[in-house]
Amino acid sequence: MPQLGLLHGRAWTVFLGQLRRPPGAVCIRAVRSHSQGQKYLQVAEALFASQLKPQEKSNFIIKTPKGTRDLSPQQMVVREKILNVVVSCFKRHGAKGLDTPAFELKEILTEKYGEDSGLIYDLKDQGGELLSLRYDLTVPFARYLAMNKVKKMKRYHVGKVWRRESPTIVQGRYREFYQCDFDIAGQFDPMIPDAECLKIMCEILSELHLGDFLIKVNDRRILDGIFAVCGVPESKFHAICSSVDKLDKISWKDVRHEMVVKKGLAPEVADRIGDYVQCHGGISLVEQMFQDPRLSQNKQALEGLGDLKLLFEYLTVFGVAEKVSFDLSLARGLDYYTGVIYEAVLLQTPVHAEEEPLNVGSVAAGGRYDGLVGMFDPRGHKVPCVGLSIGVERIFSIVEQRMKTFGEKIRTTETQVFVATPQKNFLQERLKLIAELWDAGIKAELMYKNNPKLLPQLQYCENMGIPLVVIIGEQELKEGVIKLRSVPSREEVAIKRENLVAEVQKRLSES
């Protein structure tokens, strides 16, 4: 045993480590007779005693970060159904799938979102790059087009985006959420792709059965023309546009106050803007704006009105013009929009009288952004683009509330067949059967027990909504048959063992 008086630094650490081991008890007896060792022993015993004390619980709370959430298996089923409707429609219109990284170089995202740029999540410097989580799927798409020199593309993208804003969970507003985007990039004749985007929005919202809806349409060129003829300095166009964009949330009185008091606009200029932005209607309003003595003198506004007139013609051919309203209050605050803009709102969320209305704001939006790709191209080559985004989280909030109201049950699995037995020592036979079903592409389950009782197996099938049960026991094995049980009717029939897969497939196709 080493001299204890010389145990310092690392040697002392090793000594304490030895005492923690079972032979440490022998060492302790030896140490007790050594004067210096008794001092070390007291320290060691105090250390061991402190380790034996139960650790105090911290104030740590297990929760998801603010503005995020977990989705239960039942919720995932509902979300997948919504996404299937959306993606199926995108594919029906000829779109290709695309994905981009969850984060981009910070400089890619900056100065693209106007006042909303402050909502971008910045990441710490990692490996010499300043990065930010993507704010939407549009700017990454434009970066992809410029980087790969793509001039034409019809694409869809489903992915998460992040916004550092105050979440409103009841309205389906989160800090982390999914977006479903459809975009058409390329030089085409005016308003044909734009009309298709609005047709897609109508198809998706109709198929989801959310209730009556309206798509508001405007044009950024018309807005800029209004600002110009009303006397807004060009340097304040974006700021005033951002104020107008709030008209769907706050009154004109409050918007006017923001323009005058916070943004320094002359009161008479704000009043002139108010005469325009409180107007909404159909193609007749477009014609009326053509005759407006001030607006008709502005080249930009006339271009926008001309495109809107053409757009309404195509929407009439598509049979959706009655779902679209020309609304001069629609502004869409994002800086990259250059032409037609649109936003879908639900007019009456409840489909049934028992439901309470849920105010979730817009459920889809989009517009034309002809200059965004050129911002990433070294030579400034532009690729005209138009697109739309479906607000999955807000739609999900509506569907989820409906489920709660009517107590709808959701199947969390797609299992079609359960392999069961009423007797012991039949695990091998069950495994053979389920392997045969799996190999045939049939969704099947069994209970992970050697000798399960039959009743719990049947109860599981009823609880999970599994339609068919395959039962094998001694009698069935001797006769070369299998019992096939219908869970809803509880009827059982015996079929030949070799006909199992064919019979199951036949029944599933009939259901």
C-alpha angles and dihedrals in degrees: 000000000000122000103274092211088065095053103115136142113345094004090059090051090052090048092054090047090056091051090058091061123083093256086058089089089066090050091051092057090052093047094053091071093053117082095213089041091058090060092051089045092056090053091047093048091050089051092050092047092053090052090053093055113101111255115249114245114251125224090252112142121204106226143126117262116270112279095022134089146186118243119222121222089259091052092047090057090054093046092050091052090052092047091048090056091048098045093043089056092048091051091046087061093052102260124157122219121250136177132193133187119284088237133040136192105284093237090059091063102035121102093014101097106046114216090356091069088093088067094065116114109233119204128214118266106277118182095345097304127114106220138184133192111251114266095200140348096251102073093047088050091053090048089051092052093049095043093050095037091237112168100179131030141143107202143166127203131186114190148125123275131186132221126181096219136123104276123228102198097183089059094046094254113144139165090233118038145142125261125195110204133186119187138175115206124189146066110292139151112288122283099354095106090038091055091049091054091054090046089053091052090052092048094051097044091047093049092050091057095223096150131257117341141182130209114215115209132193139146127239090219090058090050092049089048090052091050091049097050091043092055104255112156109246090237089064098048094102094044093050091044088056090054093049088051089067094063091099089060106033136028126269088249091061093043091051090050090053092049095049104034103031102029101033099238118159111255094234090053091051090050092052090051089051091058089062107033094055091062124099136162143110136284089316090065090052089055090047092053090052087061095045107122094221102034094046088063093061116089095203093051092049091053090052093047091049091054092047091052090052090045092055090051091056093043089054090054089049089051096238103098092108089062093057129079129189101231118181092195092066108103110153102213098224112113098220098070113106107169139000114019129184142181131189121218131181112243095197118008098194117082091185130045092238092064124091118227115259116206106214100151119221118004097191136016144163147133148179121308109177098164104048099086090049089059088068098040114095090220094040094244108171128221111193112228139182128180151149139226127211116217099227096174094054092046089048090054090057095047092045092053090049091053091053093047094054099030093236115187118225126204107227095194134043095218111152103182135029119202110217141169134196095206142062127260096028099115093109092053092047091051091051091051096047092047089054091051093047092049089054090054094253118143106237142164140188135190115266095232132102094222112017122174116246099234096060089049093053092043090053090054092051093047093049096041094240105166102206137040124196110206126194128179141148095287093048091048092053093048095043093238139116128217114233114199127194106218097205095048097026089222118148130202131181117233132179113271093236092053095055100104094043093049093047092049091049093052093046091051090052095050 
